[in-house]
Amino acid sequence: MCGIVGYIGAKPAAPILIEGLKRLEYRGYDSAGIAVLNGVLTVFKQKGKVSDLEQALPKTLDAAIGIGHTRWATHGIPNDINAHPHTSSAGDIALIHNGIIENYAAIRTELQRKGHTFKGETDTEVLVHLIEEIWKEVECDFETAVRLALKEVVGAYGICVISSREPDKIIVARNGSPLLIGIGEGEYFIGSDASPIVSHTRKVVYLSEGEVAIITRDGYTVKTIENIELPKQIDELTFGIAEIEKGGFEHFMLKEIFEQPDAILNSMRGRVLLEEGSIKLGGIRDHIETLRNAKRIIICACGTSWHSGLVGEYLIEDLARIPVEVEYASEFRYRNPIIGKDDVVLVISQSGETADTLAALREARARGAVALGICNVVGSTIARETDCGIYTHAGPEIGVASTKAFTAQVTVLALLALALGRRRTLSDAEAKTFANELYNLPNKVRRILDQNDAIVKLAEIFKDAKNFLYLGRGYNFPVALEGALKLKEISYIHAEGYPAAEMKHGPIALIDENMPVVFIATRDNSYHKIISNIEEVRSRKGRVIAIATEGDAEIERLAEFVIRVPETLPPLVPILTAIPLQLLAYHIAVMRGCNVDQPRNLAKSVTVE
């Protein structure tokens, strides 16, 4: 959740920290703070956005080492006291933290017994006091005190610690919350992801679970918590600074909606062999026979990725005839799931760091299942811990509400379904037709984006609605769920998605002249059924908005408003129908004065349970 940044080198640290925090603010924006070292340890922190912190800083801060944090609150309300960094009793240690220390209450009680006084309510403050206590009780150096403290905590953490007692080093550690080190010329950068680092260097080292790094101006050492030194591979970032800037768009979310033609194309690039009607997925090459022969595929994901997983269920069962179940990752490991030796577990996460999804992955592997991952971030934990996987190549997604992540994930799931179907049930002709339709999707998405102005006008009509209902059948049912989620996330309008046929089993009671009902009503084998559902809403004076196929004249007499999408194969329709719903949610939220890139109570990457 929270954003972590650090710097050690020869340059002024404060501007680098503030710039990094601004790039990380999508991970949390309840409060922010920095700590810098120049002989003495100085901390600045406060409730609010990074820009509020920036205004409060002195004009010059003469320090070349520091750490910074932007918070998404878990323990303790957002205020100045609970903001990070947290300091020791003596004020000579500062610590920032992403994650949750589960046994903090017991540690806090013991430290209070030993005379420690706490200012706030956070679990993080307990950890910095624990380091201080161990350093006092045990004859050791700073690094050892940190490692010994981490042995006593239970939970998830990504931490960054500095001390005026050993002023020329930064100590970082991870267990469940991502951290990476950027390698410059005589300088080093720390980030909870690559966004604060990429403007300074492309060379990075990803920390793995249970690793501690000691960073000085002369280099870095990575160890286990047990003090065993580890060799680490240096990786190269695959994106540049332009990809994490707005590029002239008002918001990251709008930019990312308009990036979808390229994101979909990049997710297919080099993977679709049109002449053969086949798919080349190097990341699963060594496990393709296991996948082809799987008795069952279990998809685990959260939020938008769960919705893409539902589409994936339909795709894989339709094209490859392999049974698929879709599970909420947050529930999967708590219900004693039945996993057989012939099952494959597929986890989906944009960031590759989603805590619940990682827990589901580890549970599946512990029970002997082959684990396949779909994620967007190279070097992420899911990418490293799965047996095989497929990157979406959507590029960085900064907006908290996922847009291009959804369509890129569905694209990759379509590639996977075709690759399996080609080896099981699909004819050459069927596979070639599907592959060609896949390859035509980016241009069809551009035609939908050309309707942006018309969707702005539609948003103006419905921006003050109190509720929305989204209905779809078949492949479009997950799109109804995703459309409702987008509206809820960024406009704070209550919205629900349902299978259209389920409307009669309860939700129809909500429909009156004030209820906008969005039907995803493209032409497929359930088209006439959904037309009947539209008639049912019209008879109760509901206001019908239809997402319909180009050239469909019948829909005109039924729907008050129609947004057109190009025709494609039914399994690929969700990639098209999701986009007008993203634009509708975006424009309604903007008109309501909402912060679409940083919606209240949400953060981009959920790295805590």
N, C-alpha and C positions, 0 to 999 in steps of 0.2 A: 504493500500500500504506500507507505511513506517514501519520500525521495531522499537519497543520501548522496552527498558530493564531498570530495576532499581534494586538497592540493598541497604538494610540497615541492619547492623548487627555488628559483631566484626571483620570480616576479611577485608583485603584490597579490596576496591571496584573496582579499575580499572581493574585488571585481570578478575574479574567476568563479568564486563561490556563488555570488549573486546571479551571474549569468547561468551557471549550472542549475541553480534552484529554479530559475524561470523556465528552463527547459524540462525540469522534472515536476513542475507544478501539477501536471495532470495526474500524478500519483497521489496527491494529497494537498489540500489548500486550506486547512483549518488554522494553521499557524506556521511560523518559520523562524529560523535562527541560525546564527553562525558562531563559531568560537575560533579565535586566532591567537597565535603564539608569537610573542616578540619579547622574550625574557619573562614576561608574565602572561598568564592566560586571561583573555578578555572575551566575554560572552555578550552577544546581543540577540534578543529573541522577543517575539511578541505575537499575539493573536492576529489573524488576518492573512492577507496575501503577501507574497514575496515583495511586491511593490511597496507595501506598507513598511516592511522591514528595511528596504533600501532607503526609503525616505528618512528613517530614524538613525541611520548609520552616520558616523562622523565623515567628513569629506575625505580625509586621508586616514588610512589605517596601515601603519608601517609594519607589516608582517608578511612573511613568505611561506607560512604554513598555517593551514586552517581546515575546518570541517563545517559543513552546512547541512541543514535538514528542513524539509517541508513536510508537514504532518497531516495524516488522516487519522483522526482520533479513534483509539480503541479503549484504553484505560484512562479515564479522566476527561473532563469536558475540555473543549478548546478554550484556552485562556493563556495569558502570558506565562504563568507559573508552570503549566503543564507542557508548554512548548519546549522543544529540544534546541540546543544541547542541554543536558543535565550535568551538574557538577558535583564533585565530592564535598564533604563537610569543610575541608580545608581550602576548597576552591582551586586545587591544583591539578585536577583531572576533569576532562570534559568528554562526554559520550553522546553519540547519536545512535538511533536504533530503529530498525524496521522489523516488526514481528510482535510476538507476544511471549512474555516469560510466564509460563503457566503456574509455577510455584513461587511467584514473587511474594505472595502474602506470608508464607511461612518464613521466607528469607527476611522479609521486612520486620516481622516480629522478633526474630533472633537479633537482627542488627539494632533494633530499638532497645533490646535488653542490654546491648553492649554500649549504648549511649548515643546512637545515631539519631538525628532528627531529620524528618523529611518535610519538604516544603509543599509538594504537590501530591497527586493521586496516581502517578503513572508507575507501571512496572519497570520502565527504563531507569528511573531515579534509583530504584533498589539495586540495579545492576552496577551502577557507577559507585555506589556506597559499598557494595560487596567487594569490588576491586580494591577500593581504598582500604577496607578492613584486612583483606588478605595481604596486601602490600605492607601493612603495618605489623601483622602477626608473623609473617614468614620472611626470612632473610632472602630476598630475591630481587630480580629486576622487574621493570614495568611489564615486559612481554610475559614473564612467568606469572605475574599477578593476574593478568588478563586471562591466560589459559586456565589457571586454577579456578578462577571465578566461573568461567564458562563450563567447567566440569560439574559445577554445583547447580546449574540452571536447567530447567526442563522447559522446552518450548521451541519456538522458531525465532531466529534472529539473523539480521545482518547488522553488524555494528562497526563503528569507526570511533577510535579513541585517541586522544592526545593528552599529554601531561607536561607541565612546566618543569617537572623534576627530571624528565628525559626529553628535552625540548626539540630534538631533531629527528623525530620519527612519528609515524602514524601507524597504529595497529588496527587491522581490520579482520573480521571473522564472519563466517556465514554458516548458518544451519537452517535451511528452509527459505531464506530470503536472499535474493540474488545480489551479488556484488562483483564488480570487475575493476581491474587496474589498467589505466591507460599509461603507455610508456612513451615519454617524450625525450628530448635531449636535455639531460640533467634535471629533469622534472618528472613528476608522476601525478596522475589524476585518479581519483576514485569515484565510482558512480554506481547507483543501484541499477542503472542500465546505461547504454552507450550514449544517450542523448546529451549529457553534459560534457562528454569526452571528445565526440567526433570533430568538433571545431578545432581541437588542439592536436590530436593524433589519431591515426587509424590503427595503431598497434595496441592490442589489448590482451590481457590475461584474465580468463574467467575463473573465479574461485568455485570450487566444488564443495559439497556438503562436508562439514566438519573441518574445514581448512582455516588456518590463521595466516595472515601475511604481515610481515614487519617491513615497513617502507621507509627508506631514508633518501636523501638526495643522491646517494651513491649507488642505490639499487634496491632490490626487494628480495625477501626470502619467504617462501611459502612452506608451512609446516602443518602437521596434524596437531590436534589439541594435545596429543601425547608427546609432542616435541620431536617428531620425526620429520626431517627435511624432505621436501618433495620436488621433483622436477616439474616444470610447467611449460606447456606449449604456448607460444605467442601466436595469436590469431589476428587476422586483418578484417576490419569492419568493411561491410559490403555496401554501405550507403554513405552519402555525404551530407554536409550541413544544409544544402538546399532542400533536402527531403524532410527535414524537421522544422522548416519555416513555413509561414502561411502562403507565401508566393502570390501575394496580392488578394487573396480571399479574406473575407471578413472573419471567418472562423476556420479552425483546423477541420471541424466536422464537414463543412461545405467543401473545402479543398479535397478531403478524402472521399466524399461522395463523387466528385468529378474526376478523381483519379481511378475510378473503378474500371474503365476500359483498359487502362494500362496494367492495373493490378491483376485483372483476369487474364490478360494476354501473358503477363510475366509468369503467372502460375501455370500456364500451359507451355511456355516457351521451351523448345527442345524435347518436349514430352509427347506431343501428338504427331504421329506418323500418318499423314492423311492418305497417302497412296495405299498403305496396307490396312488402314482402319485399326491401327494398334497403338498402344500406349507404352512409353518407355519411362519407367520410374526407378531410377538407379538406387534410391534410398531403401527400396524394399526388394531389390533384385534377389538377394540371398534368402529371402523368406517368402517369395511369391508362391511356391508350392504349398507351404504351410497355410498361407491365406486361402489359396484355391481349394484346399481340402478341409478347411475349417468346418466343424460341425455347427458352430455358431459364432457370430461376432457380437461382442458387447461394446457399445459406444458409451463412453463416459465424458461428460463435459458440464459446463455451467453457463447460465445466461445465454447470450447470443450463440455461443459455440454449441450449446445444447440444442438450440433451434436448428443450426446447420446439421447437427448430428441426426435430428429427426428426418431431414431431407435425405441425409446419407442412408438412413434405414430404408427409405423407399427406393432409393437408387440401387443399392446393393441387392436388395431382395428382388427388384424388378429385372435388373440386367444380369445378375450372377446367380440368382436363386439360392442364396445362402441366407439362413435365418439370422435376423439382426434384432437385438434389444438395445434400447437407448435408456441410459440411467443418469439421474442426477449424480454427479460425482460426489456432492456433499452428503449423499445418503448411502452411497454404494458400500463403503466399508463398514458401516454401522449396522447393517442388516444381515450379516453372515451370508454373503452371496454364494451361490453354488457355481463353481467354476471348474469345468472339466479340462482334461489334458488336451482335448481337441478344440478348445475355445481360444479365440483371439480377442484380446481387449484393445480397443482403439480409443485413445484419449485425444481430445481436441482442445487447444488453448491458443489464443492469439499470442500471448506473451511467452508461453512455455514455462510459466512460473506459478500458475494458479494453484494455490495451496490445496484446495479440495481435490482438484484433478490429479495433482502429484500424489496425494494420499491414496486415491483410487488406483493409480498406476502401480504404486508400491505394494498395495494389497493384492492386486492381480498377479504381479510377478512373484510375490511370496507364495502364492497358491499354485504356481507353476504355469501360468498362462503366458503365451507369447504376447508381447506388448508392442503395439504400433502407435506412433505419435504423428499428429498433424499440428504444426505450429508455425509461427511466422518469424520467430527470433532465433537466428543462428547462434549456437552456443548456449542456448537456454537449458534449464535443468531437464525438461521433458525431452529435448533433443538428445541429451547425453544419457538419459536413463532408460529410454525405450530400446527394444531390440532392433527396431528399424523405424523408418519414418519418412515423411514427405514434408518439405517446407512449402509454404504457400507463396513466398516471394512477393507479398503484397506491398512491401516497403513499410517504413515506420508508420504506426497509427497513433496519433497523439490525442485526438478527440476521445473523451471517455466513452461515449456511446459508439460502439463498433458499427462500422458501415462496410468499408472495403474488406474488413476481416471476414464478414459473413459471406459475401459473394465469392471471395477467394477460397474460403474453406469449402463452400459448396462446389466450386469448380474442381478443386482437388479431389473431393469425394466422388464427383462424376468421373474424373480420370481413373480413380481407383476402381469404381464400379465397372467401367468399361474394360480396364485391364483384366479384372477377374472374369467378367462376362465373356470376354474374348477367349478365355481359356476353358470356359464351361459350356455356355449355352448359345451365345450369339453367333449368327451366321456372318460371313464376310460382308455381305451387303448391309446388314443391320449395323455392324460395327463401323463401316465406312460412312454411312449416313449419320450416325451419332457423332463421329469424330469431326465431320465437316460442319455439323450444326454447332458443336462446341467452338470450333475455330471462328465461326461467324458471330459469336456472342458480343465481342467488344464493339463492333460497329452497331449492333442492335442496341447496346447500352447507350451509345452516343445519341441515338435517335430519341431515347427516353429523356436523356439529360437536356435535349433541345426543347423539351416541354416545361422547363423550369419556370418560365414566366407565367404560364397557365396555372401551375401548381401554387405559385405565390398568390394568385387571385383566389384560388380555392381556400388557401390558408386564411386569408382575410375574412372569409365568410364564417369559418368555424373556429377561429382563435379563442372565442369566449365560451365554447362548449364546456360543460362540466364533466361529461362522460363520452366515451367512444366505444363502439363495438366493432370488432374486426372478424370477418367470417370467411372461411375458405374450405375447400374440399380437396382431398387427395394431396398432391404435391403442394398445393397452396394453403393447406392448413398450417404447416409450420411458418409460412410467411405471415399468416394472420397473427400468430403469436409474436413474431418478430416485429411486425408493424405496431402492435399494441405496446410492446416493450419500449420501442423507440420513443413513442409519444409520452409514455409514463416517465421515462428516464429524464427527458430534457425539457418537457413543457409542464410537468406535474399535473397533467390532466389524467383522471382515472380512465383507464382503457383496459379492455379484456379481449383476448382472442379465443375463438372457439371453432371447432368444426361446424360448418354451416348447418348440418342436420341436427346438431345438438341444441341449436337455438330453441327448438320446440320443447326441450326438456328443462326449461328454467329461464334462460336469459330473455326470452320473448316477453316476459313480464315487465322488463325494463323499457320496452320500446314505446315511445310516444313522439309527438311532434318536435321534441327537443333533443332527440337522440340521433346523432350521426352514425350511420352504419356503413362501414367500408366492406364491400364484397370484392374478393379477388375472384373474378368471374371470367377467366380466360377459357377459350374453346378447348374442351377435352371430353372424355367420355362421361364426365359428371356435369357437363354444362347445363343440360336441361333440368337437372335436379336443383342446381343453384339458382336457376331462373325462378323455379318455384319458391325457393327461400326468399328471393327478392320480392316476389309478389306478396308473401306473407308479411314482410316488413312494410311494404307500401300500404297494405290494407290497415295497418295500425299507425299510419301517418309518420313512420320513421323516414329520415332523410337519407337517401341512398347515394353513396359514392361508389362507383364501380371502376375497378381496374380491369380493362377488357382488351381483347385482341383487336388489332387493327383490322378494319373491314367488317367488324361485327355490327350490323345495322339493328338487329333485334334489341340489343341492350339499350339503344337510344330511347325507346319508348318507356323503359322501365326505370332507368336511373336518372336522378336529378343532375348528377355530374358524372362525367366519364373521363378517365385518363387512359390513353391507349398505350399498349406495348406491342412490339413486333411479334409475329407468329414464330414459334419454335417448337421443338419436340416437348411434350408434357414434362419429361423428367428434368428439362433445363429451364422450365418456366420460372422457378423460384429466383433464379439469378436476375431475371428481368423484373418480375413483379415486386421484388423487395425495394427496388430503387425509387419508384414514385412515393412509396410509403416513408422512406428515409427523408426525402425532400419535403413531404407534407409535414412530418414531425419537426424538421429543422425550421421551416418557415413559421409554423405556429409558435414554436418556442421563442424565436427571435421577436415576433410581434408581441409576445407576452412579456418581453423584457427579461427573459431567462438567460443565464450564462450557459450556452449550449456546450461549450468545451469543458466546463467545470460544474456540472450539475450538483446540486446540494446533496450532501451525504454520500456521494459516490466517489470512487477513485478508479483509475484505469486497470491496474493489475492487482487482483485480490490475493495477496501473499500471506494472509492470515485466515485461520478458520473462524 
